[in-house]
Amino acid sequence: MDLKPLEKVQYGVYIITSAYGENMSGQLANAVMQVTAEPVEFAVCISKRNFTYGLIDCSGKFAITALSREAPFEFMGKFGFKSGRDVNKFENVSYSLSQDGIPLITQYATAVYEFEVINKLDVQTHVIFIGKVKNMIMADENKDTMTYEYYHKVKGGLTSKNAPTFIKK
C-alpha cells in the first residue's frame, strides 16, 4: 500500500507537558485535536514509551502549547528526540506552573491550554487522552501557529519513531 497519502493529513506542532510528584516533562506532538465545543475537550495521542505519558497517566492532567512558526528548531529539539527521564527539558525555557503544578510553556507560544483527563483510549502503542479544558491563554494572537507541514518543509523537522504519524522509510 502507498503510504504517501498519509503525508496529506494536516496537523499542528505542539508541546504537551505534565507533572507528577517531583517530576515534570514535555514532548513535541502533532496528534492533537479539539473534539467537542461545549464543554471544550481535546484529544492528544501519546506513546506509552514516552516519559510524558506516565506523568499524564498518573496525574490526570496535562497542558498543550501551540507553537508559533517563529519557534527555532533548537527550541523544539529540547522537547523531541530525547527523554525527560534523562534531561531537564525546561532549562532556559520560559514557563509558569498551573495551580496543579503543570508546566505551561509561554516561549514561542500562540496559545496555551490546561486540561484534566476525563477519559483515555488504549490504541496499542499509544494512548489517546481526552481532556476537558480547565483554562486557555491566548499567548500571541498575532503569530501563526506552526503546522506539521511547515515543521517538515521549512524547519527541516523529522518525525520521531514514537510519533503516531511515524512512517518507516
Summary of the structure (lengths in Angstrom):
residues: 169
radius of gyration: 14.9
end to end distance: 12.9
largest distance: 47.6
contacts: 498
relative contact order: 0.24
helix: 15%
strand: 42%
